[in-house]
Amino acid sequence: MEFLYYFDEVFTLWAFSMLLLGTVFGLILGATPGLSPTMAVALAIPFTFKMEPAHGLILLGALYSSTVAGGAVSAILLKIPGAPANIATTLDGHAMAKDGDGKRALQLSFLASLFGGVSGVLLLIFATPILAKWALVFGPSESFWIAILGVTIIGTLGSTSVIKGLLAGCIGLWISTIGFDDILGTQRFIFHSSLAGGINIIPALIGLFAIPQVIAMFAKGRSHEDMEVLEIKPHPLRKAIREVASRTRALGIGTAVGSIIGLIPGVGGQIAGLVAYDQTRNFSPERAKFGTGHPEGIIAAESANNAMVGPSLVPLLTLSIPGSPTAAVLLGGLIIHGIFPGPNIFREYPQVVWPFINSMLIGQVLMCVFGLMIAGAAAHVARVPRSVMAAVVLALAVFGSYSVQLSMDDVFVMLILGTGMYFLERYGYSAAPLVLGLILGPIAEGNFVEGAMIAAAQNGIGPYFFTGSLNLTLIAIVVGSIAYSVWLELKNRQERAA
């Protein structure tokens, strides 16, 4: 219970001010398309140089947590994920917003984020020594099978047809190979010099989700329907609390999946929400409602991507191995302040590490409070006339894409991918499986190539990837996931035929 001795440190004037500042700005940055948690933390690091180490880390930790949660705002209201972690939130959140339930969707999102975030930080506090040893078990082969598990959900993610979902996922996997191979340095599909660095996930994400909407809005033009005001249905907070508390299956699966994936070094939290969404849908008796505005879709996705935050710091603090891209930036922040993560970090720097972790626990509560305060006002974004919304979304898309690397090349890539996605959507394809393929491609490929190089010096690829209890367990889960998805698809076809 050593962490209790440092709880009062969080409530000193400067520490609590940094916590408030990081939480508020994190929500704003998270709601802005293109400004991911990784970018928010990276931009804030220079401002911490002159601060006390504990205060600087509190600011960075608050930005990390609240930016992940804030990404749900644009995902729900604009159908533009604030970050890759919020992709699954768009599937049901935006459908609710279009029906006038934007306030309810935002309330469910922030309450689920609170539950998942607090659970993840509590895991960080109480189970760090055990989890750190467990995280070491995951090598290239295990991380490869985790990525393949994510690939198995491509066919049913946001698509009415499994075949179209798989084809969209394959397009995403192909796009992920553009550029230079990170391990071997091989040049692949570089049609233009602007593609030498590959396709950055943030411009791709913005383009694939935002541009099809913009084109569709402009195509419809100004009409009588455009001037109609969408009704924003009132939704008392107590009803949202009861609804989230009653969805124990979605909360449980989301929190468990987010915690496990956040812990695995190198996999990152981008797929936590997607995997949690898919598994919640598979185990739900209301499976057909997912994608049409089902509350469980939001709850599972948002509890997962916030539950990932705490465990992603376990391998960072104890092994110097970041569990996510944002955790890798935090590693730089620690080293800048002269704190070197390792097994003895809690003994050598308790006056810095414990206030930092405690602030993340309190920050989850502040994030939820501020998020709920803005939910009602933010929901009115859905009432903006379509012609105005199209212009605003296009401006945000250009700004978000350009701000990633201050490059117009990213803007052109965003526009090209978005235009292509507009035509694909007209033929029944979905952006979600394409983005998942884009995210998982480098993870699966990098771990496979690295594993193959290790296997070449040992007993060969077969024994390396297909032996060991953890590998076999993951393979069984992959096969089970595919079999279950095929069974559900056949069952749905029979029901439609009847």
QUIDANOR-V505795 format. One record per run of one state. SS is the DSSP state (h for helix, s for strand, l for the rest). FROM is the first residue (numbers start at 1). LEN is the number of residues. If there is no record, write none. Layout:
ss = [SS/SS]
from = [FROM/FROM]
len = [LEN/LEN]
This chain:
ss = [l/h/l/h/l/h/l/h/l/h/l/h/l/h/l/h/l/h/l/s/l/s/l/h/l/h/l/h/l/h/l/h/l/h/l/h/l/h/l/h/l/h/l/h/l/h/l/h/l/h/l/h/l/h/l/h/l]
from = [1/2/12/13/32/37/49/53/78/84/99/102/136/140/152/154/157/162/177/179/181/187/189/193/196/201/221/224/228/237/247/248/264/272/283/287/290/295/313/314/320/325/337/345/349/350/384/386/406/408/427/431/457/461/467/469/498]
len = [1/10/1/19/5/12/4/25/6/15/3/34/4/12/2/3/5/15/2/2/6/2/4/3/5/20/3/4/9/10/1/16/8/11/4/3/5/18/1/6/5/12/8/4/1/34/2/20/2/19/4/26/4/6/2/29/1]
